Amino acid sequence: MVIVMKLKEKKMGLKIVDLLRWKKSIILKDESDKILLDEKGNPVTIYMRVVGDQDLQDAFKLARVRSAEKRKTLRDETSLEYLDQVAPIKEASREDCMELILTARTQTFQSEAYANVERPDAVTIEEIAADPDAVSLEEQEQLDAANEKVDKEYVDAIQTYIETRQKETEVELESISLENIRGIAELEVSNITSLALFLQEVLDYKIIKACYTNKALTEKAFDSVEEYRSANSHIKAQISEAYMRLEIGADEIKN
């Protein structure tokens, strides 16, 4: 009876407990794993929510501006960033350049894989159970096993796609001169560095929009991105990890 009731609940849509996963709170700790206390002796707590679509679009827009500036600087042969991060590639070996290019392009290959590899439909309880409205424990176990197999096959297909693209790239690079490979590697350094900056900018912006010091979510924990970035690195690590976990939960609900 309990199993049947739970299955019916899922068919009805989201439950209140699921909606609560859009928000969470964390108690901050110091480097010794001791709870941080405020001036009144209360645990320092951060309350957070998943940011809305407008905040997300603002984050992307600001991050694109910063990443574009970074890419331009890294391609300017007179800039200090170019001389420090890119210029050394002019003396790099073929093997090092190829490794760098493959590493940089793996992100692209992953995106291609998710776009091109079709995800199989999940096995439904109707395909397993004799009576979908009265599912037995054994049938539920069979359903779980069947969907685990589907998920594994999809993950394997994604990995195979990525590995195939990597091998194709290796073959392509083998026929290119060392000078040209170094030129490609220089471009990839600017791309991967700009991408890393973009992703960090987006995360930082989302965090300052997501974090509050009160349960009602009316008092901002940070007034600006700069204030957040100047915070203790151990504190920032706790906050960013908590927010990313919160986002994963929200994505599961949306899907």
Number of C-alpha atoms within 10 A of each C-alpha: 8 8 14 14 12 10 15 14 12 10 8 8 10 12 10 8 8 13 12 11 17 18 19 17 19 15 14 19 17 13 11 6 8 9 15 15 15 10 7 6 8 10 15 15 20 21 22 27 22 24 19 11 9 9 16 16 12 14 20 19 13 14 23 19 11 16 21 17 12 19 20 15 16 26 19 13 13 10 12 13 15 20 15 10 14 22 17 12 19 15 10 16 13 18 11 13 23 21 14 19 24 21 15 20 18 15 14 13 20 17 12 15 18 16 11 11 13 11 15 11 9 13 17 13 18 12 11 17 17 12 12 16 14 16 19 16 11 11 18 15 11 16 20 15 13 15 16 14 14 17 16 11 14 17 15 12 17 23 15 13 18 22 15 13 20 18 12 11 15 15 11 10 19 12 9 12 11 18 13 11 23 26 15 17 25 23 17 20 22 22 20 18 16 22 20 11 19 22 15 13 20 20 19 20 22 23 25 21 23 22 24 21 17 15 14 8 16 10 13 17 21 18 11 13 15 12 11 18 13 9 11 11 12 12 14 17 11 15 21 15 11 17 26 14 12 19 18 14 17 19 11 10 14 8 5
